[in-house]
Amino acid sequence: MLDLLLATALLMAVAPLLAATTLALAARRPPGGVLVRSVRTGLGGHPFVLRSLRTRSPRLNALSRLPHVVRGDLSLVGPEPLAPGDPRADECGPWRHELRPGLTGLAQVRSRSGLPWDEPALLDQHYADHHRTGLDLAILAKAARLPPRTATRTTHPDDLLARLSDTDHRPLGYSAPG
């Protein structure tokens, strides 16, 4: 329900920006059209066609995917939506099909922080095992770079993210590539 409410409100707020971007892209007539279409695996392993604007801006790409959140293909926060047959999905185990993929996730916000946890699949698995509304709000705040009070009243987003151990889901004897 939170995804639907937040995504709808955000989509209404950014609709003029998305419309202007779409018109600007259409005027340039990029090869392949204005939208990028790719098949991704969603909740329960069901495939869906992910559409996003053909821009070089990661934020605009994410915002253009908001209709997928409203429709229920994506969540605001979750593991990266993978293509069917992606070998990373096989490495993850059954939890990947139990969560709706997201626009952003723990792997995306932690990878920007420079912390040593370098395995996105491990971050996604950690999120799958420990997700809750407070963590989702912290991840959204970090992704949007909002002030902490906007995300949650009691806890700074970095405090919630810092509680996650980078060793919780590493296989025995794992060492970081380097």
N, C-alpha and C positions, 0 to 999 in steps of 0.2 A: 504494500500500500504506500509506503514511504517513497519507493521508486516512482510509482505512478504520480503521486502528488508533486514531488520535487521536479521530476522530468517534465511534467506538463507545465508547471510554472516557469521553469527555465526555458522550455521551448517557446512559450509565449513571449518571454522577455527577449530572446535572441532571434525570433522570427524575422524581424526587419533586417538584421545583419546577415542572416542566412539567405534571405531573398536578394539582397544587394550583391552578395558574393556570387550567388547563382547567376544573376544577370551579367555580372562582370565576366565570369567564366564563359558564359554562353556567347558573349560578344567576341571573345578571343577564339571561339570555336576550337577547343582543344581536341586533338585526335582521341577518339574513343568516347567523346561526349563530356558532359559536366559531372556525371557520377561515376565512381568506381564501384563495380559490383564484384563481390567475391563470396563464395560459399563458405560458411562457417558452421561449426557444430555448437548447438545450443544445449539447453537443459534436457537431460535424458538422452543425449547423443543425437538429437534430431537436427538435421541440417536446415539452414535458412540462408537466404541471400542477404548479405550485409551490404548496404549502400551508404556511401559517404561522398562528400564533395571532393572533386579532384583538385585539392589545394596542397601547398607545401607547409601549411600551418597545422601542427598537431592539434592545437586547441580548436580550430575551425573544423577539422576532421571529426574530432570527438563531438562537438556540438551538432554537427550534421547527422550524427548517429542517434540523437535523442528520440526521433520517432520510433526507433527500434526498442527503446526502453519503454515508451508509452504502450507500444504494441505487445511487449512482454518477451521479445526475443533476447534482450539484454537487460542487465541490471545496471544501476549507476556504478556499483562497486562489485568486482568479482574477478575471477581469473581471466586472462587474455582469451578472446575467442579464437580458437584454432581452426584451421581448415580440416575437413575430413581427411583421414589418413596421415595427418601430421604425426611423425614419430614421437614428438614430445607428449602427445596424448596417451600413447601406449605406456610411456615411462611413468606416468602420473598415478595410475591406478584408478579405481572406481570412483573416487571422490570427485573427479573432474566432471563426470556426468550428473552428479548430484547437485551441482551449483550452476546457476545461470551465469554465463560469462558477463563481464562488465566493461563499461566505457573506460574505467580506470581501476586500478587495484593496488594491492600492497607491493607487488613487484615493480610497478611503474613509479610509485612515490619513493620507495626505498632505493631504487637504482639511481635516482637523482641525488641522493644524500651522500654518496661517496662512502657508505659503510661497506664493510668487507663481504657482506652476503651477496654473492654474485650469481646465484642460481635462481632465475625467475620461477622455475617449476617448484623449487623448495619453498619460496615465498608464497606462491599460490597455494601450496598444500598447507602451509602454516595458517594462511588466511582461512582456508576451508575448515580447519580444525578449531579455530579460535574466533571466528567472525561473530560480531554482535553489532547492534545499532551504534554504540559509542565508537567502536573501531571504524565502522563505515563512515560515520560523520568526520572522524579524524582524518581518514584517507581522503575524503572529499575536500576537506579544508586544506590539506596539504597539496592536493592536486590543483586546487583553485588558488592556492596561496592566500587564503583568507586569514584575517586576524583570528587568534585562538578563541576569543569569546563568541565569534560568529558560529564556530563549529560546535562547541559544547561549553556549558557554563562552568563545569567543575574541573575539567582536565584539559591541559594543553595537548594539542594533537601530537606533538613530539613526545610527550610523556607516554601516551598510549602506544605509539609506535616503538618507543624505546624499550618497552616491557617485553617485546617479542625477542626471543633468543634466536640467534642465527645458527644454533646447533640443534634445535629441537627435531628437525626432520632430516638431518644429514645422515647418510648411511655410515655404519661403523667403519672406521678407517678412512673416511673421506678427507681429502685435502684439497684446498682451493687451487684451481689451475693457475699457473703463474710463471 
